[in-house]
Amino acid sequence: MTTHAREGLLSRLVRPRRPPAESVDRLRLEHELAVSRLRLARWQQHADAYERRLGDAERERAHLLSWLAALHPASAVLTPLAGPEHEGTHRLCLIAGGWHLSWHIPPADLALFAHVPFRAESVDAHPVPDAVDQGALIRRHVRLLAMEGAVQAGLAGRAPAS
């Protein structure tokens, strides 16, 4: 064997073999796919947790509105909303602090409002403030109720509840 042939054989034996480029790409893509699936599972867990929290908040909202309707029995009324996009949804209308207020009640929560009178009349019969105005009205009414409590406590000679 010549020196040149021996060096060629030796260089082939010692030289590291590189895997074909497509197998490296395949391994990289498989790794990226596995990482993406893990990320998807983590985000799905977050989405499920947020969905549970939203459901809890919606149930609590329905219970609080039912309670509010029970506190205002003279003015509370349920009316159906018209249109196919509102299938089964009703509107709770009541007067609190002299203001007309209303909320949409989904069909799943209607059982909580069995104590509220139902009217099949058009919802246009009740003035409805927009959501921003309604929120401001509620905050103003809460402040007035809080001040009233403080004044009554002051007149009775005791410290207002904090």
GIJOPE-V779815 format. One record per residue. N is the residue number from 0. RES is the residue in one letter. NEAR is the number of other C-alpha atoms within 8 Angstrom. D_CENTER is the distance of its C-alpha to the mean C-alpha in Angstrom with 1 decimal. Layout:
BEGIN
N;RES;NEAR;D_CENTER  N;RES;NEAR;D_CENTER
END
This chain:
BEGIN
0;M;4;80.1  1;T;5;80.2  2;T;6;78.5  3;H;6;76.3  4;A;8;75.2  5;R;9;74.6  6;E;8;72.4  7;G;8;70.4  8;L;8;69.9  9;L;8;69.0  10;S;8;66.5  11;R;7;64.8  12;L;7;64.6  13;V;6;63.3  14;R;6;60.9  15;P;5;57.4  16;R;4;56.1  17;R;4;52.9  18;P;6;50.8  19;P;6;50.4  20;A;6;47.7  21;E;6;45.8  22;S;8;45.4  23;V;9;44.0  24;D;8;41.5  25;R;8;40.6  26;L;8;40.0  27;R;8;37.9  28;L;8;35.8  29;E;8;35.4  30;H;8;34.3  31;E;8;31.8  32;L;8;30.5  33;A;8;30.2  34;V;8;28.4  35;S;8;25.9  36;R;8;25.3  37;L;8;24.7  38;R;8;22.2  39;L;8;20.4  40;A;8;20.3  41;R;8;19.0  42;W;8;16.1  43;Q;8;15.4  44;Q;8;15.3  45;H;8;12.7  46;A;8;10.5  47;D;8;11.3  48;A;8;10.6  49;Y;8;7.0  50;E;8;6.7  51;R;8;8.8  52;R;8;7.1  53;L;8;4.0  54;G;8;7.2  55;D;8;9.1  56;A;8;7.4  57;E;8;7.8  58;R;9;11.3  59;E;8;12.2  60;R;8;11.6  61;A;11;13.8  62;H;9;16.3  63;L;8;16.6  64;L;8;17.2  65;S;10;19.7  66;W;8;21.3  67;L;8;21.5  68;A;11;23.1  69;A;10;25.6  70;L;6;26.5  71;H;11;27.4  72;P;8;29.2  73;A;4;31.6  74;S;8;29.2  75;A;14;26.1  76;V;11;26.1  77;L;12;24.0  78;T;14;24.8  79;P;13;23.9  80;L;12;22.4  81;A;6;24.7  82;G;6;24.3  83;P;5;23.4  84;E;4;19.8  85;H;8;19.2  86;E;8;20.8  87;G;8;20.8  88;T;11;18.3  89;H;12;20.0  90;R;13;19.9  91;L;12;20.5  92;C;14;23.0  93;L;12;24.7  94;I;11;26.9  95;A;8;26.3  96;G;5;28.6  97;G;5;30.2  98;W;7;27.1  99;H;12;25.7  100;L;11;21.9  101;S;10;19.7  102;W;7;16.3  103;H;8;15.4  104;I;11;15.5  105;P;9;14.7  106;P;8;17.7  107;A;5;16.4  108;D;10;16.2  109;L;9;19.6  110;A;6;21.6  111;L;9;20.4  112;F;8;22.1  113;A;7;25.5  114;H;6;27.1  115;V;11;26.2  116;P;8;28.8  117;F;7;28.1  118;R;8;29.7  119;A;6;30.0  120;E;7;31.0  121;S;8;29.4  122;V;9;26.3  123;D;5;28.3  124;A;6;30.4  125;H;7;27.8  126;P;6;27.2  127;V;7;23.5  128;P;9;22.7  129;D;6;20.1  130;A;6;16.8  131;V;6;18.3  132;D;8;21.4  133;Q;10;19.8  134;G;8;17.9  135;A;8;21.3  136;L;9;23.1  137;I;8;21.1  138;R;8;21.6  139;R;8;25.2  140;H;9;25.7  141;V;8;24.4  142;R;8;26.8  143;L;8;29.6  144;L;8;29.0  145;A;8;29.1  146;M;8;32.3  147;E;8;33.8  148;G;9;33.4  149;A;11;35.0  150;V;9;37.9  151;Q;8;38.5  152;A;12;38.6  153;G;10;41.0  154;L;7;43.2  155;A;6;43.4  156;G;6;44.5  157;R;7;41.7  158;A;7;39.1  159;P;9;35.7  160;A;5;33.0  161;S;2;30.8
END
